[in-house]
Amino acid sequence: MIWSAFLLAIREIRRNLMRASLTVLGIIIGVAAVITMVTLGNGATEMIRAQVSSLGSNLVMVRPGQRMGPGQQGGLTPSFKEDDVKALLEGVASIRAVAPVSQRSSAVNYMAEGQYTQVTGTSANYLEIGNWQLAEGRIFYENEEKAGRLVCVLGQTVKKALFSNTSPVGEKIRLRGVSCEVIGVLASKGQSAMGQDQDDTVIMPLRAFQRRIAGRRSRQDVGTLMVSIHDGLSTDKAVKDITALLRERRGLAPNEVDNFSVFGTKQIAETLSSTTRILTALLGAVAAVSLLVGGIGIMNIMLVSVTERTREIGTRLAIGALENEVLLQFLVEAVALSSFGGLAGIALALVASLILTSVMSLPLVLSPTIILLSFGVSAGIGVLFGFVPARRAARLDPIEALRHE
């Protein structure tokens, strides 16, 4: 009986193909919008995780002050010292490596070419901690760090701006009027999770940076401590241990708040991923409104169909058809309409997702659960909004139905 009802539903849909197509348009748009929004949201979440992971494995960053971003270091907030690096390595067993980091924006020039970039003074551990790879050349040696030799490693953005496709290794660039020998080039890392170009950088020994770029001879000019934790160990415990040690070194009383901040990339990734998931859920909920609109459209068209086919219904009832059979016929027709709309919506969503992820440079992360759920909801809408017209058809009086013009 169900198969016969399905065949009758297909016949009626084919008879009014244009009307059926317009009827399910809301379902198609709703399903496509939900799947596409969720796919884009999943892609954004995955991209954020990859970008944060590119900052370093089990990375913990320590910065002066309690605010991130520009202006975080107030006049009363003390910077870190290079001695803090040694203290952390000796005092926190879970730490694998520490790199002191100071940064400053500066113009960098080579012959007639120029670029405004971020200059970073640090140690050789910076590359290991930050998951940097060398495309060519080498990183500076420990004796070069201690001597404050003016050598540097270029990011891909700076290299392309100054040297185009030629190798810069062995050449000398100028930073704030100071000549610096290029000894290496970093492999590309692309944009960070915050949208910054990580390749737009010049890295040099911290001592040389302090004396010649920052204009200080003090060993206090350390803006950030980048800390790498041993694999398999908890970053949460490491953060607590680092906080306790630095509070002691900075002479903070138990009732005083920290004048520094410690945060790990895992926490950053979880926070950003959680935010994108919430936004994805909200966008998916907004898109799902189209499914409700599509369901109302199906109900309206099915009510019109009942009115148009009143004599047919009366004839079927008069020759012995049961109310349940008539109810099933119209219910199956409504479910068939919504299911076809769901399938078309899935196909449209796949095409839209492929195009949009390519344009937005996002990874394509399809969710089979969302696809099946969207199709199930579209079929359920057929049942929900098709029941009222179907029940109305089944309850028609055969005599009155046969008299209908």
Salt bridges, closest charged atoms under 4 A:
GLU12 OE2 - ARG11 NH2 3.60
GLU12 OE2 - ARG15 NH1 3.22
GLU12 OE1 - ARG309 NH1 3.82
GLU82 OE2 - ARG207 NE 3.88
GLU82 OE2 - ARG219 NE 3.81
ASP83 OD1 - ARG219 NH2 3.71
ASP84 OD1 - ARG249 NE 2.62
GLU128 OE2 - ARG96 NE 3.83
GLU142 OE2 - LYS146 NZ 3.41
GLU144 OE2 - ARG138 NH2 2.99
GLU144 OE2 - ARG149 NH1 2.61
GLU181 OE1 - ARG149 NH2 2.89
ASP221 OD1 - ARG216 NH1 3.67
ASP241 OD2 - LYS237 NZ 2.92
ASP258 OD1 - ARG247 NH1 2.40
GLU308 OE1 - ARG19 NH1 3.03
GLU312 OE1 - ARG309 NE 3.42
GLU333 OE1 - ARG309 NH1 3.03
GLU400 OE2 - ARG403 NH1 3.63
